[in-house]
């Protein structure tokens, strides 16, 4: 996946993390963090 795709997915997850539903917000934040870790691993290789 290209960096741009990762960034777009991260942005969508961060937007969803502002949800009024606490469970949905927490899941979205975890997903955003996982995507950020993946992109950092790709950049360090």
CHARMM-style PDB file with segment names, atoms N, HN, CA, C and O in Angstrom:
ATOM      1  N   UNK     1       0.848  -1.173   0.000  1.00  0.00      PROA
ATOM      2  CA  UNK     1       0.000   0.000   0.000  1.00  0.00      PROA
ATOM      3  C   UNK     1       0.893   1.236   0.000  1.00  0.00      PROA
ATOM      4  O   UNK     1       1.912   1.274   0.689  1.00  0.00      PROA
ATOM      5  N   UNK     2       0.515   2.219  -0.756  1.00  0.00      PROA
ATOM      6  HN  UNK     2      -0.313   2.188  -1.315  1.00  0.00      PROA
ATOM      7  CA  UNK     2       1.314   3.442  -0.848  1.00  0.00      PROA
ATOM      8  C   UNK     2       1.140   4.288   0.421  1.00  0.00      PROA
ATOM      9  O   UNK     2       0.174   4.131   1.168  1.00  0.00      PROA
ATOM     10  N   UNK     3       2.105   5.184   0.637  1.00  0.00      PROA
ATOM     11  HN  UNK     3       2.890   5.311   0.030  1.00  0.00      PROA
ATOM     12  CA  UNK     3       2.041   6.068   1.801  1.00  0.00      PROA
ATOM     13  C   UNK     3       0.758   6.894   1.805  1.00  0.00      PROA
ATOM     14  O   UNK     3       0.166   7.124   2.860  1.00  0.00      PROA
ATOM     15  N   UNK     4       0.335   7.334   0.636  1.00  0.00      PROA
ATOM     16  HN  UNK     4       0.815   7.147  -0.221  1.00  0.00      PROA
ATOM     17  CA  UNK     4      -0.865   8.160   0.547  1.00  0.00      PROA
ATOM     18  C   UNK     4      -2.093   7.395   1.021  1.00  0.00      PROA
ATOM     19  O   UNK     4      -2.961   7.947   1.697  1.00  0.00      PROA
ATOM     20  N   UNK     5      -2.155   6.119   0.656  1.00  0.00      PROA
ATOM     21  HN  UNK     5      -1.451   5.670   0.106  1.00  0.00      PROA
ATOM     22  CA  UNK     5      -3.290   5.280   1.079  1.00  0.00      PROA
ATOM     23  C   UNK     5      -3.287   5.118   2.596  1.00  0.00      PROA
ATOM     24  O   UNK     5      -4.332   5.211   3.240  1.00  0.00      PROA
ATOM     25  N   UNK     6      -2.093   4.873   3.166  1.00  0.00      PROA
ATOM     26  HN  UNK     6      -1.244   4.797   2.643  1.00  0.00      PROA
ATOM     27  CA  UNK     6      -1.984   4.761   4.623  1.00  0.00      PROA
ATOM     28  C   UNK     6      -2.450   6.050   5.283  1.00  0.00      PROA
ATOM     29  O   UNK     6      -3.214   6.014   6.248  1.00  0.00      PROA
ATOM     30  N   UNK     7      -2.000   7.179   4.774  1.00  0.00      PROA
ATOM     31  HN  UNK     7      -1.379   7.208   3.991  1.00  0.00      PROA
ATOM     32  CA  UNK     7      -2.347   8.474   5.359  1.00  0.00      PROA
ATOM     33  C   UNK     7      -3.852   8.713   5.297  1.00  0.00      PROA
ATOM     34  O   UNK     7      -4.443   9.190   6.266  1.00  0.00      PROA
ATOM     35  N   UNK     8      -4.465   8.391   4.182  1.00  0.00      PROA
ATOM     36  HN  UNK     8      -3.984   8.004   3.395  1.00  0.00      PROA
ATOM     37  CA  UNK     8      -5.921   8.566   4.057  1.00  0.00      PROA
ATOM     38  C   UNK     8      -6.657   7.678   5.056  1.00  0.00      PROA
ATOM     39  O   UNK     8      -7.619   8.120   5.684  1.00  0.00      PROA
ATOM     40  N   UNK     9      -6.217   6.437   5.207  1.00  0.00      PROA
ATOM     41  HN  UNK     9      -5.436   6.078   4.697  1.00  0.00      PROA
ATOM     42  CA  UNK     9      -6.855   5.533   6.166  1.00  0.00      PROA
ATOM     43  C   UNK     9      -6.674   6.032   7.585  1.00  0.00      PROA
ATOM     44  O   UNK     9      -7.597   5.962   8.396  1.00  0.00      PROA
ATOM     45  N   UNK    10      -5.484   6.537   7.889  1.00  0.00      PROA
ATOM     46  HN  UNK    10      -4.734   6.594   7.230  1.00  0.00      PROA
ATOM     47  CA  UNK    10      -5.216   7.068   9.224  1.00  0.00      PROA
ATOM     48  C   UNK    10      -6.128   8.262   9.499  1.00  0.00      PROA
ATOM     49  O   UNK    10      -6.701   8.367  10.583  1.00  0.00      PROA
ATOM     50  N   UNK    11      -6.264   9.154   8.531  1.00  0.00      PROA
ATOM     51  HN  UNK    11      -5.798   9.068   7.651  1.00  0.00      PROA
ATOM     52  CA  UNK    11      -7.132  10.317   8.701  1.00  0.00      PROA
ATOM     53  C   UNK    11      -8.575   9.899   8.962  1.00  0.00      PROA
ATOM     54  O   UNK    11      -9.244  10.475   9.820  1.00  0.00      PROA
ATOM     55  N   UNK    12      -9.053   8.905   8.230  1.00  0.00      PROA
ATOM     56  HN  UNK    12      -8.509   8.437   7.533  1.00  0.00      PROA
ATOM     57  CA  UNK    12     -10.425   8.432   8.416  1.00  0.00      PROA
ATOM     58  C   UNK    12     -10.598   7.825   9.806  1.00  0.00      PROA
ATOM     59  O   UNK    12     -11.613   8.049  10.465  1.00  0.00      PROA
ATOM     60  N   UNK    13      -9.608   7.061  10.244  1.00  0.00      PROA
ATOM     61  HN  UNK    13      -8.783   6.878   9.709  1.00  0.00      PROA
ATOM     62  CA  UNK    13      -9.684   6.455  11.574  1.00  0.00      PROA
ATOM     63  C   UNK    13      -9.664   7.526  12.659  1.00  0.00      PROA
ATOM     64  O   UNK    13     -10.412   7.437  13.633  1.00  0.00      PROA
ATOM     65  N   UNK    14      -8.817   8.533  12.498  1.00  0.00      PROA
ATOM     66  HN  UNK    14      -8.210   8.606  11.707  1.00  0.00      PROA
ATOM     67  CA  UNK    14      -8.748   9.602  13.494  1.00  0.00      PROA
ATOM     68  C   UNK    14     -10.057  10.394  13.549  1.00  0.00      PROA
ATOM     69  O   UNK    14     -10.484  10.818  14.623  1.00  0.00      PROA
ATOM     70  N   UNK    15     -10.683  10.591  12.405  1.00  0.00      PROA
ATOM     71  HN  UNK    15     -10.336  10.247  11.533  1.00  0.00      PROA
ATOM     72  CA  UNK    15     -11.983  11.271  12.387  1.00  0.00      PROA
ATOM     73  C   UNK    15     -13.025  10.432  13.122  1.00  0.00      PROA
ATOM     74  O   UNK    15     -13.836  10.964  13.880  1.00  0.00      PROA
ATOM     75  N   UNK    16     -12.999   9.134  12.897  1.00  0.00      PROA
ATOM     76  HN  UNK    16     -12.341   8.701  12.281  1.00  0.00      PROA
ATOM     77  CA  UNK    16     -13.939   8.227  13.554  1.00  0.00      PROA
ATOM     78  C   UNK    16     -13.645   8.128  15.048  1.00  0.00      PROA
ATOM     79  O   UNK    16     -14.547   7.849  15.838  1.00  0.00      PROA
ATOM     80  N   UNK    17     -12.410   8.350  15.434  1.00  0.00      PROA
ATOM     81  HN  UNK    17     -11.677   8.576  14.792  1.00  0.00      PROA
ATOM     82  CA  UNK    17     -12.028   8.296  16.850  1.00  0.00      PROA
ATOM     83  C   UNK    17     -12.688   9.410  17.655  1.00  0.00      PROA
ATOM     84  O   UNK    17     -12.672   9.376  18.885  1.00  0.00      PROA
ATOM     85  N   UNK    18     -13.265  10.389  16.977  1.00  0.00      PROA
ATOM     86  HN  UNK    18     -13.278  10.416  15.977  1.00  0.00      PROA
ATOM     87  CA  UNK    18     -13.973  11.480  17.661  1.00  0.00      PROA
ATOM     88  C   UNK    18     -15.454  11.149  17.849  1.00  0.00      PROA
ATOM     89  O   UNK    18     -16.244  11.996  18.266  1.00  0.00      PROA
ATOM     90  N   UNK    19     -15.811   9.920  17.539  1.00  0.00      PROA
ATOM     91  HN  UNK    19     -15.169   9.232  17.200  1.00  0.00      PROA
ATOM     92  CA  UNK    19     -17.192   9.470  17.627  1.00  0.00      PROA
ATOM     93  C   UNK    19     -17.716   9.573  19.058  1.00  0.00      PROA
ATOM     94  O   UNK    19     -16.956   9.474  20.022  1.00  0.00      PROA
ATOM     95  N   UNK    20     -19.006   9.772  19.177  1.00  0.00      PROA
ATOM     96  HN  UNK    20     -19.623   9.853  18.394  1.00  0.00      PROA
ATOM     97  CA  UNK    20     -19.647   9.802  20.481  1.00  0.00      PROA
ATOM     98  C   UNK    20     -19.742   8.423  21.108  1.00  0.00      PROA
ATOM     99  O   UNK    20     -19.933   8.294  22.317  1.00  0.00      PROA
ATOM    100  N   UNK    21     -19.610   7.397  20.287  1.00  0.00      PROA
ATOM    101  HN  UNK    21     -19.456   7.502  19.304  1.00  0.00      PROA
ATOM    102  CA  UNK    21     -19.644   6.023  20.778  1.00  0.00      PROA
ATOM    103  C   UNK    21     -18.244   5.662  21.261  1.00  0.00      PROA
ATOM    104  O   UNK    21     -17.315   5.573  20.458  1.00  0.00      PROA
ATOM    105  N   UNK    22     -18.088   5.455  22.551  1.00  0.00      PROA
ATOM    106  HN  UNK    22     -18.843   5.527  23.203  1.00  0.00      PROA
ATOM    107  CA  UNK    22     -16.767   5.220  23.151  1.00  0.00      PROA
ATOM    108  C   UNK    22     -16.086   3.984  22.582  1.00  0.00      PROA
ATOM    109  O   UNK    22     -14.882   4.006  22.325  1.00  0.00      PROA
ATOM    110  N   UNK    23     -16.834   2.915  22.383  1.00  0.00      PROA
ATOM    111  HN  UNK    23     -17.812   2.897  22.591  1.00  0.00      PROA
ATOM    112  CA  UNK    23     -16.230   1.681  21.853  1.00  0.00      PROA
ATOM    113  C   UNK    23     -15.750   1.869  20.419  1.00  0.00      PROA
ATOM    114  O   UNK    23     -14.663   1.421  20.054  1.00  0.00      PROA
ATOM    115  N   UNK    24     -16.562   2.529  19.620  1.00  0.00      PROA
ATOM    116  HN  UNK    24     -17.445   2.894  19.916  1.00  0.00      PROA
ATOM    117  CA  UNK    24     -16.198   2.792  18.224  1.00  0.00      PROA
ATOM    118  C   UNK    24     -14.985   3.718  18.156  1.00  0.00      PROA
ATOM    119  O   UNK    24     -14.085   3.512  17.342  1.00  0.00      PROA
ATOM    120  N   UNK    25     -14.966   4.723  19.000  1.00  0.00      PROA
ATOM    121  HN  UNK    25     -15.697   4.891  19.661  1.00  0.00      PROA
ATOM    122  CA  UNK    25     -13.855   5.676  19.029  1.00  0.00      PROA
ATOM    123  C   UNK    25     -12.559   4.979  19.427  1.00  0.00      PROA
ATOM    124  O   UNK    25     -11.512   5.222  18.827  1.00  0.00      PROA
ATOM    125  N   UNK    26     -12.625   4.125  20.424  1.00  0.00      PROA
ATOM    126  HN  UNK    26     -13.476   3.928  20.912  1.00  0.00      PROA
ATOM    127  CA  UNK    26     -11.432   3.408  20.889  1.00  0.00      PROA
ATOM    128  C   UNK    26     -10.908   2.460  19.811  1.00  0.00      PROA
ATOM    129  O   UNK    26      -9.699   2.365  19.601  1.00  0.00      PROA
ATOM    130  N   UNK    27     -11.805   1.768  19.137  1.00  0.00      PROA
ATOM    131  HN  UNK    27     -12.787   1.845  19.307  1.00  0.00      PROA
ATOM    132  CA  UNK    27     -11.396   0.847  18.076  1.00  0.00      PROA
ATOM    133  C   UNK    27     -10.750   1.619  16.919  1.00  0.00      PROA
ATOM    134  O   UNK    27      -9.753   1.172  16.352  1.00  0.00      PROA
ATOM    135  N   UNK    28     -11.310   2.751  16.579  1.00  0.00      PROA
ATOM    136  HN  UNK    28     -12.120   3.114  17.040  1.00  0.00      PROA
ATOM    137  CA  UNK    28     -10.757   3.566  15.498  1.00  0.00      PROA
ATOM    138  C   UNK    28      -9.373   4.092  15.869  1.00  0.00      PROA
ATOM    139  O   UNK    28      -8.482   4.139  15.021  1.00  0.00      PROA
ATOM    140  N   UNK    29      -9.188   4.484  17.116  1.00  0.00      PROA
ATOM    141  HN  UNK    29      -9.912   4.446  17.805  1.00  0.00      PROA
ATOM    142  CA  UNK    29      -7.885   4.978  17.555  1.00  0.00      PROA
ATOM    143  C   UNK    29      -6.845   3.857  17.533  1.00  0.00      PROA
ATOM    144  O   UNK    29      -5.702   4.075  17.131  1.00  0.00      PROA
ATOM    145  N   UNK    30      -7.239   2.669  17.960  1.00  0.00      PROA
ATOM    146  HN  UNK    30      -8.168   2.492  18.286  1.00  0.00      PROA
ATOM    147  CA  UNK    30      -6.310   1.519  17.895  1.00  0.00      PROA
ATOM    148  C   UNK    30      -5.907   1.227  16.457  1.00  0.00      PROA
ATOM    149  O   UNK    30      -4.743   0.938  16.178  1.00  0.00      PROA
ATOM    150  N   UNK    31      -6.865   1.301  15.554  1.00  0.00      PROA
ATOM    151  HN  UNK    31      -7.810   1.535  15.781  1.00  0.00      PROA
ATOM    152  CA  UNK    31      -6.577   1.046  14.146  1.00  0.00      PROA
ATOM    153  C   UNK    31      -5.643   2.115  13.583  1.00  0.00      PROA
ATOM    154  O   UNK    31      -4.713   1.800  12.841  1.00  0.00      PROA
ATOM    155  N   UNK    32      -5.887   3.367  13.929  1.00  0.00      PROA
ATOM    156  HN  UNK    32      -6.643   3.624  14.531  1.00  0.00      PROA
ATOM    157  CA  UNK    32      -5.021   4.456  13.466  1.00  0.00      PROA
ATOM    158  C   UNK    32      -3.601   4.256  13.980  1.00  0.00      PROA
ATOM    159  O   UNK    32      -2.639   4.456  13.238  1.00  0.00      PROA
ATOM    160  N   UNK    33      -3.463   3.864  15.238  1.00  0.00      PROA
ATOM    161  HN  UNK    33      -4.244   3.701  15.841  1.00  0.00      PROA
ATOM    162  CA  UNK    33      -2.133   3.630  15.809  1.00  0.00      PROA
ATOM    163  C   UNK    33      -1.426   2.474  15.111  1.00  0.00      PROA
ATOM    164  O   UNK    33      -0.225   2.545  14.848  1.00  0.00      PROA
ATOM    165  N   UNK    34      -2.164   1.416  14.811  1.00  0.00      PROA
ATOM    166  HN  UNK    34      -3.139   1.359  15.024  1.00  0.00      PROA
ATOM    167  CA  UNK    34      -1.579   0.272  14.112  1.00  0.00      PROA
ATOM    168  C   UNK    34      -1.108   0.677  12.717  1.00  0.00      PROA
ATOM    169  O   UNK    34      -0.027   0.275  12.286  1.00  0.00      PROA
ATOM    170  N   UNK    35      -1.899   1.457  12.023  1.00  0.00      PROA
ATOM    171  HN  UNK    35      -2.777   1.784  12.373  1.00  0.00      PROA
ATOM    172  CA  UNK    35      -1.512   1.929  10.692  1.00  0.00      PROA
ATOM    173  C   UNK    35      -0.267   2.818  10.761  1.00  0.00      PROA
ATOM    174  O   UNK    35       0.613   2.736   9.904  1.00  0.00      PROA
ATOM    175  N   UNK    36      -0.205   3.667  11.789  1.00  0.00      PROA
ATOM    176  HN  UNK    36      -0.920   3.734  12.485  1.00  0.00      PROA
ATOM    177  CA  UNK    36       0.966   4.538  11.939  1.00  0.00      PROA
ATOM    178  C   UNK    36       2.224   3.716  12.212  1.00  0.00      PROA
ATOM    179  O   UNK    36       3.299   4.041  11.708  1.00  0.00      PROA
ATOM    180  N   UNK    37       2.096   2.660  13.002  1.00  0.00      PROA
ATOM    181  HN  UNK    37       1.223   2.396  13.412  1.00  0.00      PROA
ATOM    182  CA  UNK    37       3.242   1.782  13.254  1.00  0.00      PROA
ATOM    183  C   UNK    37       3.690   1.112  11.951  1.00  0.00      PROA
ATOM    184  O   UNK    37       4.886   1.025  11.673  1.00  0.00      PROA
ATOM    185  N   UNK    38       2.735   0.645  11.163  1.00  0.00      PROA
ATOM    186  HN  UNK    38       1.764   0.715  11.389  1.00  0.00      PROA
ATOM    187  CA  UNK    38       3.061  -0.002   9.894  1.00  0.00      PROA
ATOM    188  C   UNK    38       3.805   0.942   8.963  1.00  0.00      PROA
ATOM    189  O   UNK    38       4.795   0.551   8.345  1.00  0.00      PROA
ATOM    190  N   UNK    39       3.342   2.168   8.857  1.00  0.00      PROA
ATOM    191  HN  UNK    39       2.537   2.485   9.359  1.00  0.00      PROA
ATOM    192  CA  UNK    39       3.977   3.112   7.944  1.00  0.00      PROA
ATOM    193  C   UNK    39       5.380   3.458   8.439  1.00  0.00      PROA
ATOM    194  O   UNK    39       6.283   3.672   7.631  1.00  0.00      PROA
ATOM    195  N   UNK    40       5.572   3.514   9.760  1.00  0.00      PROA
ATOM    196  HN  UNK    40       4.838   3.340  10.417  1.00  0.00      PROA
ATOM    197  CA  UNK    40       6.910   3.778  10.289  1.00  0.00      PROA
ATOM    198  C   UNK    40       7.852   2.613   9.998  1.00  0.00      PROA
ATOM    199  O   UNK    40       9.026   2.832   9.698  1.00  0.00      PROA
ATOM    200  N   UNK    41       7.359   1.394  10.080  1.00  0.00      PROA
ATOM    201  HN  UNK    41       6.406   1.216  10.324  1.00  0.00      PROA
ATOM    202  CA  UNK    41       8.187   0.229   9.766  1.00  0.00      PROA
ATOM    203  C   UNK    41       8.599   0.232   8.302  1.00  0.00      PROA
ATOM    204  O   UNK    41       9.733  -0.106   7.963  1.00  0.00      PROA
ATOM    205  N   UNK    42       7.673   0.615   7.444  1.00  0.00      PROA
ATOM    206  HN  UNK    42       6.751   0.890   7.718  1.00  0.00      PROA
ATOM    207  CA  UNK    42       7.978   0.665   6.006  1.00  0.00      PROA
ATOM    208  C   UNK    42       9.043   1.717   5.726  1.00  0.00      PROA
ATOM    209  O   UNK    42       9.957   1.492   4.932  1.00  0.00      PROA
ATOM    210  N   UNK    43       8.919   2.875   6.387  1.00  0.00      PROA
ATOM    211  HN  UNK    43       8.177   3.058   7.032  1.00  0.00      PROA
ATOM    212  CA  UNK    43       9.873   3.954   6.134  1.00  0.00      PROA
ATOM    213  C   UNK    43      11.271   3.634   6.664  1.00  0.00      PROA
ATOM    214  O   UNK    43      12.262   4.131   6.129  1.00  0.00      PROA
ATOM    215  N   UNK    44      11.359   2.809   7.707  1.00  0.00      PROA
ATOM    216  HN  UNK    44      10.554   2.405   8.141  1.00  0.00      PROA
ATOM    217  CA  UNK    44      12.675   2.500   8.273  1.00  0.00      PROA
ATOM    218  C   UNK    44      13.387   1.396   7.514  1.00  0.00      PROA
ATOM    219  O   UNK    44      14.575   1.164   7.737  1.00  0.00      PROA
ATOM    220  N   UNK    45      12.693   0.716   6.631  1.00  0.00      PROA
ATOM    221  HN  UNK    45      11.727   0.904   6.450  1.00  0.00      PROA
ATOM    222  CA  UNK    45      13.326  -0.363   5.862  1.00  0.00      PROA
ATOM    223  C   UNK    45      14.034   0.171   4.647  1.00  0.00      PROA
ATOM    224  OT1 UNK    45      14.621  -0.599   3.887  1.00  0.00      PROA
TER     225      UNK     45
END
